[in-house]
Amino acid sequence: MMQKINEAVAFIKEQYSKKPVAGIVLGSGLGSFVGEIEVEKEIPYSAIPHFPVSTVEGHSGKLVFGKLSGKDVVAMAGRFHYYEGYSTDAVVFPIRVMKFLGIEILLVSNAAGGTNPTFKVGDLMIIKDHISFFTPNPLVGKNISEFGPRFPDMSEPYKKDLIVKAKAIAATNNIDLKEGVYCGVTGPTFETRAEYNLIGVVGGDAVGMSTVQEVIVAVHMGLPVFAVSVITDMGIREEENVITHEEVLQAAKDAEPKLTYIFKELIAQL
């Protein structure tokens, strides 16, 4: 694994020599965020040694390097999911690569289904904690000490100081922010009504098919994380409600400007 990461990092550094301060992971329907970056280099995943290739609509599949809020950043336009058939090592490979490129903070976004009945489609939810029991843990197997300890502490996977800053940014700009627990599942099916209800009972406010494995690995490597879910559907609201991927993408696109503003302002404060 270390050899693969070193080869990927070496290739990227040949293409782009600057050290990004922040890494950004863009979820389904949130790819337009890249338009806010003063792009200096784009590298398709297919060109990077050992990188998986995104296969999901709404994920374009490239690393984007450039300036955002005056800071050097790298953004993943498209992420990898366990449900695509990738191993957990492949899903988190880009997070490890970004860490070895030098990022000091990881910002994560995703599209999620709301299980908190007070939420509505289009809401932004700061992730304050997560439930990862429904997905394979990416640290299973031999621990690689260059990444982090065998038993990493997960008492604060999402940094409280970053959450406080985001809330202040939102309050100043009249952006309504929710806060809650994200429950990660494997997908690719959307949840049954019984599953939505179960997730609510066990403490989940939103559910999605990404993020938790990326965050576990980031915390393992000592990276501070801030994450936001765009609530793109409410699976428990209406008895006849049917969820489609197209509706999820549209809801994410509609909420994107608010998410973009918060990410930009957080990066400006680094």
N, C-alpha and C positions, 0 to 999 in steps of 0.2 A: 504493500500500500504506500509506504513512504517513497519508494522508487517511482511509482506511478505519479504521485503528487509532485515530486521533484521534477519529473519530466514535463508535466503539464505546466508547472510554474515557470520552468526555464523557457518553454516555448512562448508562453504569454509575455514574459519579460523581453524576449527578442522582438516582439511586436509592439510592446508598450512599456516604456522604462520607468514611468512614474509610479510612486507608491500610493495606492488609494487609501484614504483614511476611513471610508465607510463602504460597507457592502450592502446592497439592496436586493431583496428577492421580491419579484413582482408576481402576484397571483393571477388567476384566471380573469380575463377582461380588463386587466390593469396595465397592459402594455403601453398605453399612450403616455404613461409617466416618462418614458424614455425621451419624449419630445421636450421635456423640461431640462434635459441635460445638454450642456454644450459638448457635443460628442467629439472626441478626439480619436477614438479607435473603436471599431466593432469587430469582434472575432466570432464567427459562427462556431457553435458547439462542435460541429462535425469536423472542424479543423484542429481542435485541441486534442492532444494525445490523451486517450483513456476517458474522455468525456462521454457521457451518454448523450442521446439526442432526444429532445422533447417531441412527443407525438400527439399532443393534445391541442385542439382548437383553442385559440386565445393565448397560446404560448408560442412566441416567435422563434426562440432557440438561438440566442447569441449573448455573449458578454459585451456590455457597452461600457466603455471607459470615457471619462470626461469630467467636466466641472459642473457642480451643482451647489448653488449658494456660495460660490467662491472656493469650494473644497474639491479635492480630487476624489472621485468615487468610482465604484464599479457596480453595475447593475446586472442582475440576471433577468433578461427578458425571456421568461419561460423557465419553469422549474421541472423537476422530475418527481414522479409519484410511484409509490410502491405498486399501485394497481396497474401500472403500465408493464409490469413484469420485471422491473429492475430489482436487484438486491438492495438491501438497506445501504450497503457500502456505496453503491452507485448513486442512490438518492441523495446522500450527503456529501458525495465527492466534491461538488463545487464549493460547498461551505468550507471544507478543509483547504481547498486550493486558495480561496479568497483570504483565509486566515494567513496562509504562508506567503501571500502577496503583500501582506502587511496591514490589512484592515484592522481598525481598533474598535469598531462597533458594527453590529448587524441589525438592519431594519428589515422587517418581514411583513408582507401583506398577503392576504388570502381572501377568497370568496367563501362564505360560510352560511349554513342554514341556521336560522334562529330557533332555539328551543326555549328561550325565555319569553313568556307570553307578553311582556311589556315592550318587546322590541318590534320594529316594523321593517319592511324591506327598504333598503337604502341607508339604514343606520350604520354608523361606524362604531365598532366595539374595540376598545383597548383590551388586549389580552393581558390579564393580571396573573393568570396561572393556567395550567393545562392538565388534562387527563390523557395519559398516553397508553393506558392499559390495553386498548383495543388494537394497537399496532405493534409490530415487532420493534424491540429496542435496538437501535443501530450500534450499540456498544457491546452487544453479545459477541463473544469470541475473545481471542487473546487481546489484552490491552496493549496499545502502543504508547509507551511512556512519552514519546515526543509530542503526542496530542494532549495527554492529561492523565489524571489518576485513575486507578482501577474503579473506585467507587466515588464518582463525582457527586457533590452536594447539589440538590435541586430545590432547595428551600426558596430561592429567589431566581427562577429562570428568566423572568422579565424584570429588568432593573427598575426599582421603585423611583429612583431619581429621574430617569427618563420619562416615566409615566407622569410624574409631577410636572415636568417641563411641558409635556404634550398637553396636559390639561390646561396649563396657563396659556399656551398658544391658542388653544381652542376657545377658551373663555374670552380672550381679548378680541377674537374675530367672530364671535357669535356662532361657533361651530358646535353643534350638539354631539357630544361624545358619550357613548355608553362604556361600561367597563364590565368585564366578566371572564368566565372560565371557558376556554376552548377545548373541546373534546375531539381528539384525532381518531379517525377510523380509516380502514383500508380503502373503501370504495371498491369498484367504481359505481356500484349502485347507490342511488340516493336512498336515504333511510326509510324504512317502513314507519307507519304511524306509531306502532308499539316501540320501535327503536328510538324514535324522537322522544317519546314519553319517558323511556328508560333513561336516556341521557339527561333529561331535565331532572329526573328524580335523583340521580347520582351527583348532581351539582354542576352539570354543563349548561352554559348559557348559549353556546353556539357549537356547531359540529361541522367538521370539514375533513378533507382527504389529504392534508399536507401539514407542514409547519412543525409538528411536534418532534419528528426525527431530526429535522434541521436544527431546531433549538437545543435539543439534547446534546448534539455534537458541538454546537457553538459554546454551550456552557462548559462542556468537557474541556474545551480548548481555552477557556477563560475569556470568551468574547461577551461583552455586554449586549443584551438583546432588547429591542423594542418591537412590538408586533401589533398589528391592527387587522381585524376582520371586517370586511364589508358584508353586512347581512343582505344576502341576495334572494332569500326565500324564507318563508315561514311555514315549515312543513306540518306544524301542529295546529295551525289556525283554522283552516277550513276543511271540512270533511271531504269536499270534492276537489280540493286543491291538487293539481298535478304539476310536478316540477320538471322543467326542461333545461338543458344546458344553455340553450339560446337565451332563455329568460335570465339565467344566472349571469351570463356575459353582459347583457344589457343593463342589469341592475348595478353591476360592478362599474361599468362605464359611466353611468349616471352619477355615482358617488365618488368617482375618481378625483375630481378637482379638490374636494375637501381633504382627502387622504394625501394628495400631492402637496398641498400647502403645509400640512403638519410635518411631513417628512422633510420638506425643504427648510422649514424653520428650525427643526431639530438639528439638521446638519449645519445650518448657519451658526448654531451655538456651540459647535464642537471646538 
